[in-house]
Amino acid sequence: AAAGAPSQAPAAAYASCDTATIQLRLFGGESVRQSFQAGDPLTEVFDFIKGQGANDRRAFVLKQTYPRRELSEEEHGGVSLRDLDLVPNATLILTDPP
């Protein structure tokens, strides 16, 4: 039984990761990297972007390239970064809403 323990260690370490490092690609093409708690809701990322003035006061959604999906504050704002699989790191691109 002890021989199986090491093979489970990476998965356990990943599951217990408590930080999400998010790289944001802004409208102007520049990138910003910020760390959040894995349990933080996606709203924290939206608030960070707005607080930095990084959205140029424009409405925006966040796009993830892999897996390809669009994250909106209205639909995903209350979901934790961990539950959105943005842990331990992810790249999100600010885009205009549909």
JOJO-V161423 format. One record per backbone hydrogen bond with DSSP energy under -0.5 kcal/mol. CO is the residue of the C=O (numbers start at 1). NH is the residue of the N-H. If there is no record, write none. Layout:
CO:NH  CO:NH
This chain:
1:4  1:5  2:5  2:6  4:8  5:8  5:9  6:9  6:10  8:12  9:13  10:14  11:15  12:16  14:17  18:38  19:21  20:22  20:36  21:23  21:90  22:24  22:34  23:92  24:26  24:32  25:94  26:29  30:26  32:24  34:22  36:20  37:40  38:82  40:81  41:44  42:45  42:46  43:47  44:48  45:49  46:50  47:51  48:52  49:53  49:54  49:55  50:53  53:56  54:27  55:58  61:95  62:71  63:93  64:69  67:66  69:64  70:72  71:62  72:76  73:77  76:42  76:79  77:43  79:42  80:84  81:86  82:85  88:21  90:23  91:65  92:25  93:63  95:61
